[in-house]
């Protein structure tokens, strides 16, 4: 992974990737530190409670892996899969609770909106990870994208 420190877009992408990665890493660690609270949140899933409780152990691990990889800038494709799976499951899971339990949809909307904000930052982080020199004759960046 390259970053041309003279290119403001590349610098912004680097700052976004590292800060998002560290934030996701710390969030995963915080979830493990308060694991019982996360597991108990899954009680409202009706017949899927056991699956949700198992997911409560996997979710922080995905966040930690994705965050660490984004922060150090290695294996970005693995970081994208792990982070996307973790953050996407939060948004979907929040909307699943009103379907499967007595929890009201209005109670879940703030957390769902928060999850979608994380997903937007995730999207822009992944998009900015391809910081390459686009000066070749074909106009391609060498990482699958066209010159911007």
MARRO-589308 format. One record per atom (N, C-alpha, C, CB): residue in three letters; x, y, z. Coordinates in steps of 0.02 Angstrom, whole numbers, plus 50000, padded with zeros to 5 digits. Glycine has a CB too. Example, Ala and Ser with C-alpha at 12.3 -4.5 7.8 and 13.67 -1.06 7.14 Angstrom:
BEGIN
ALA506604971650390
ALA506154977550390
ALA506604983550390
ALA505654977650452
SER506424988850354
SER506844994750357
SER506455000250394
SER507044997050286
***
This chain:
BEGIN
UNK500434994250000
UNK500005000050000
UNK500455006150000
UNK499525000050061
UNK500295010749955
UNK500695016749950
UNK500305022749974
UNK500935017849878
UNK500645027949992
UNK500315034150007
UNK500785039749990
UNK500095034550082
UNK500585043649941
UNK500975049449919
UNK500845055149968
UNK500805051449846
UNK501315056650012
UNK501195061650063
UNK501135068750035
UNK501755061550115
UNK501245069549971
UNK501155076149940
UNK500455076849912
UNK501675077149884
UNK500075071449911
UNK499395071549884
UNK498905072049942
UNK499255065149841
UNK498525077549948
UNK498065078350004
UNK497535072850009
UNK497725085049998
UNK497305070249952
UNK496815064849954
UNK497115058549986
UNK496565063249883
UNK497735057149970
UNK498055051350000
UNK498165052250075
UNK498725050049965
UNK498355058250095
UNK498455059650166
UNK497785058950203
UNK498765066750176
UNK497255061850175
UNK496595061350206
UNK496375054050211
UNK496075065350166
UNK496505050250159
UNK496335043150160
UNK496725039350213
UNK496475040050092
UNK497365040950220
UNK497785037750271
UNK497525039350341
UNK498515040050263
UNK497375045750353
UNK497115047750419
UNK496445044350433
UNK497025055450422
UNK496005044050383
UNK495355040850391
UNK495445033350406
UNK494925041750329
UNK495885030050368
UNK495985022850377
UNK496265021250445
UNK496455020150323
UNK496765024850467
UNK497075023550532
UNK496605025150590
UNK497725027450539
UNK496275030950586
UNK495825032750642
UNK495205028250644
UNK495595040050634
UNK494935026350586
UNK494375021650586
UNK494595014850612
UNK494075021050515
UNK495175012650590
UNK495435006150612
UNK495535005950687
UNK496085004550578
UNK495845011150715
UNK495945011350787
UNK495285011650825
UNK496385017350806
UNK494815015550799
UNK494155016050831
UNK493795009350832
UNK493715021250796
UNK493815005850776
UNK493504999250772
UNK493854994250818
UNK493504996650699
UNK494514994550820
UNK494904990250865
UNK494714991450937
UNK495654991450854
UNK494684997750958
UNK494514999451027
UNK493794997651043
UNK494635006851040
UNK493344998350995
UNK492644996351005
UNK492594988851017
UNK492214998450946
UNK492964984950979
UNK492954977750988
UNK493234975751057
UNK493364974350934
UNK493764979051078
UNK494044977751144
UNK493544979651199
UNK494714981551154
UNK493224985451190
UNK492724987551240
UNK492134982651243
UNK492464994651222
UNK491944979851186
UNK491404974851187
UNK491614968651227
UNK491214972851115
UNK492234966451218
UNK492474960751257
UNK492514962351332
UNK493154958351231
UNK492694968551348
UNK492734970451418
UNK492054970551452
UNK493064977351424
UNK491534971551412
UNK490844971651438
UNK490424966451403
UNK490524978651429
UNK490714960551396
UNK490414955151356
UNK489724953051383
UNK490864949151355
UNK489644952651448
UNK489014950451476
UNK488444954951456
UNK489064949951552
UNK488564961451452
UNK488044966151430
UNK487854965051357
UNK488284973351440
UNK488354963651315
UNK488224962251245
UNK487834955751236
UNK488884961951205
UNK488014950651274
UNK487664944251270
UNK486944945151293
UNK488024938851313
UNK486834948951346
UNK486154949851372
UNK485724953851324
UNK486174953251440
UNK486024958051281
UNK485634961651231
UNK485314956951181
UNK486074966651195
UNK485584951051174
UNK485334946251125
UNK484734942351151
UNK485884941451105
UNK484524943551213
UNK483964939851241
UNK483304941351206
UNK483894941551315
UNK483254946951172
UNK482634948951139
UNK482554946251069
UNK482594956251137
UNK482914940951052
UNK482874938350984
UNK482424932250977
UNK483564936550961
UNK482034930851028
UNK481554925251023
UNK481904918651007
UNK481034926650971
UNK481694915350953
UNK481984908850936
UNK482714909250914
UNK481584905550882
UNK482954915250899
UNK483654916050877
UNK484114918450933
UNK483684920850819
UNK483874918050995
UNK484264920451052
UNK484944917051057
UNK483874919451116
UNK484964910451048
UNK485594906751055
UNK486074908850999
UNK485474899051051
UNK485824909750939
UNK486244911950884
UNK486514918950898
UNK485844911950817
UNK486084923350924
UNK486304930150941
UNK486824930150996
UNK485714934250963
UNK486734925851046
UNK487214925451100
UNK487894922851076
UNK486954921051157
UNK487884918051030
UNK488514915751000
UNK488834921350959
UNK488394909450956
UNK488414925050923
UNK488664930550882
UNK488984935950925
UNK488104933550840
UNK488744936750987
UNK489024941651032
UNK489764940251048
UNK488624941951097
UNK489974934051042
UNK490674932251052
UNK491094933350989
UNK490734925051075
UNK490774932550931
UNK491124933150866
UNK491194940450845
UNK490744929250812
UNK490684944350857
UNK490654951350835
UNK491264955450857
UNK490024954650860
UNK491444955450922
UNK492034959350942
UNK492674956950909
UNK492104959151017
UNK492734950450898
UNK493334947750865
UNK493394950450794
UNK493314940050865
UNK492834950650758
UNK492834953550691
UNK493044960850692
UNK492154952750658
UNK492794964550742
UNK492964971650748
UNK493704972550762
UNK492554974950803
UNK493974968450806
UNK494684968850824
UNK495124967250764
UNK494844964150882
UNK494964961950729
UNK495354959950670
UNK495324965450617
UNK495104953250641
UNK494714967650601
UNK494634972850549
UNK494984979250570
UNK493894974150536
UNK494894981350632
UNK495194987550655
UNK495944987350652
UNK494964989050724
UNK496234981850675
UNK496964981250675
UNK497234981350604
UNK497184974850712
UNK496904977650559
UNK497144977350490
UNK497064984050455
UNK496774971950452
UNK496504987550466
UNK496434994250437
UNK496974998850464
UNK495734997150451
UNK497094998650529
UNK497575003250560
UNK498285002250533
UNK497575002250636
UNK498484996050523
UNK499164994850498
UNK499194994650422
UNK499434988350526
UNK498614994650389
UNK498604994950316
UNK498804988550281
UNK499045000350293
UNK498674982850313
UNK498834976450283
UNK498194972250275
UNK499354972550326
UNK498204968050224
UNK497644963450211
UNK496974967250212
UNK497634957750262
UNK496944972650173
UNK496354976950173
UNK495734973050152
UNK496454982850126
UNK495804968150108
UNK495214964250088
UNK494944960250146
UNK495394959550029
UNK495364957650189
UNK495134954050249
UNK494814958950297
UNK495734950350283
UNK495124964750305
UNK494844969950348
UNK494154972150324
UNK495324976050352
UNK494084972850258
UNK493444974950230
UNK492904969650243
UNK493514976150154
UNK493064963350234
UNK492574958050248
UNK492394957750321
UNK492844951250225
UNK492894957750365
UNK492764957150437
UNK492374963250462
UNK493424956450476
UNK492594969250443
UNK492254975250466
UNK491554975950438
UNK492664981350446
UNK491474974350374
UNK490814974650343
UNK490324969750373
UNK490874973450269
UNK490564963650386
UNK490134958650417
UNK489934960750487
UNK490494951850419
UNK490404963350525
UNK490254965550594
UNK489764971350594
UNK490904967550630
UNK489924976550557
UNK489504982550559
UNK488824981450525
UNK489864988350525
UNK488814977650471
UNK488184976150438
UNK487724971950481
UNK488314972550373
UNK488014967350520
UNK487604963150563
UNK487294967250620
UNK488014957350592
UNK487634972450641
UNK487344976650694
UNK486724980250668
UNK487864981850719
UNK486774983350609
UNK486204986850581
UNK485614982150570
UNK486394990350515
UNK485744976350541
UNK485204971550528
UNK484924968750593
UNK485454965850483
UNK485364967350640
UNK485144964550704
UNK484714969250744
UNK485734962650746
UNK484864975650740
UNK484454980550775
UNK483744980750749
UNK484764987550770
UNK483664979850684
UNK482994979850655
UNK482654973050662
UNK483024981850582
UNK483044967950677
UNK482754961250687
UNK482404960850755
UNK483284955850681
UNK482664964250804
UNK482374963850872
UNK481644965850875
UNK482764968250919
UNK481414971350843
UNK480704972850845
UNK480264967650810
UNK480574979650814
UNK480554964050763
UNK480184958850727
UNK480084952750771
UNK480544956850663
UNK480594951050811
UNK480584944850850
UNK480394945650923
UNK481244941650846
UNK480314951750947
UNK480184952751018
UNK479704958651029
UNK480844953951057
UNK479594960151091
UNK479144965651109
UNK479484972451108
UNK478844964351177
UNK480114972751090
UNK480484979051087
UNK480174983251031
UNK481244977851075
UNK480044989551046
UNK479754993950997
UNK480264996350946
UNK479444999851030
UNK480024997550886
UNK480484999850833
UNK480785006650850
UNK480105000250766
UNK480405010850883
UNK480665017450902
UNK481255016850951
UNK480115021750934
UNK481255011550991
UNK481805010451038
UNK482445008351002
UNK481615005051089
UNK482375005350944
UNK482955002750908
UNK483235007550855
UNK482784996150876
UNK482835012450836
UNK483045016950782
UNK483685020850796
UNK482495021750767
UNK483785023650856
UNK484415027350867
UNK485035022950858
UNK484425030350937
UNK485005016850883
UNK485575012250876
UNK485665010250803
UNK485485006050920
UNK485115009450767
UNK485165007650696
UNK485465013350656
UNK484465005850669
UNK485255019450669
UNK485545025150634
UNK486285025750649
UNK485175031750654
UNK486475024550711
UNK487175024650731
UNK487565019350692
UNK487245023550807
UNK487275013350685
UNK487605008050648
UNK487705009950575
UNK487205001450653
UNK487205013350546
UNK487275015450477
UNK487795021050469
UNK486605017750450
UNK487875025250519
UNK488415030250516
UNK489095026750516
UNK488365035050576
UNK489165021550557
UNK489785017650557
UNK489895014450488
UNK489765012150612
UNK489345011950458
UNK489405008850392
UNK489615013950339
UNK488745005550372
UNK489375020050344
UNK489585025250296
UNK490325026850303
UNK489175031650307
UNK490555027450364
UNK491275028650375
UNK491675022650351
UNK491425030050450
UNK491415016650364
UNK491735010550338
UNK491795010750262
UNK491325004250360
UNK491255012650228
UNK491255012950155
UNK491785017750130
UNK490555015150130
UNK491815023750159
UNK492305028650136
UNK493015026650155
UNK492145035450166
UNK493095022950209
UNK493755020350227
UNK493995015350176
UNK493735017250297
UNK493555010650159
UNK493745005550109
UNK493885008950042
UNK493195000150102
UNK493465013650024
UNK493545017249960
UNK494215020949958
UNK492965022149950
UNK494425023650014
UNK495045027550016
UNK495665023150022
UNK495025032450073
UNK495585016750033
UNK496165012350042
UNK496565011349978
UNK495945005650068
UNK496275012749922
UNK496635012149859
UNK496945018849842
UNK496175009649801
UNK497495020249874
UNK497845026549864
UNK498435025149819
UNK498075029849933
UNK498335026149755
UNK498875024349709
UNK499015029949660
UNK498695017949671
UNK499565029449627
UNK499765034549579
UNK499425033049513
UNK500545034849571
UNK499045037849489
UNK498645036749429
UNK498955040549370
UNK497925039049440
UNK499585040149363
UNK499915043949310
UNK500095039849250
UNK500515047249337
UNK499895033549246
UNK500095029549189
UNK499675031249127
UNK500035022049206
UNK499905029149071
UNK499605031049006
UNK498895028448999
UNK500025028548949
UNK498735022649027
UNK498065019749018
UNK497545023249060
UNK498075012449034
UNK497755027049110
UNK497275030549153
UNK497005026349209
UNK496705033149113
UNK497245020149214
UNK496995015849269
UNK497445016449329
UNK496945008549246
UNK497165015249386
UNK497555016149448
UNK497975009949465
UNK497085017649506
UNK497885004549433
UNK498264998549449
UNK497944994649507
UNK498975000449467
UNK497384996849531
UNK497044993249585
UNK496304992249567
UNK497104997149653
UNK496174991749503
UNK495494990249481
UNK495064996149467
UNK495174986049530
UNK495255002049488
UNK494835007949479
UNK495115012449424
UNK494785011949544
UNK494705016849400
UNK494905021549349
UNK495175027949382
UNK494325023249301
UNK495545031549343
UNK495825037849367
UNK495265042549389
UNK496255041149313
UNK495355045749446
UNK494845050249472
UNK494965057249450
UNK494815049949548
***
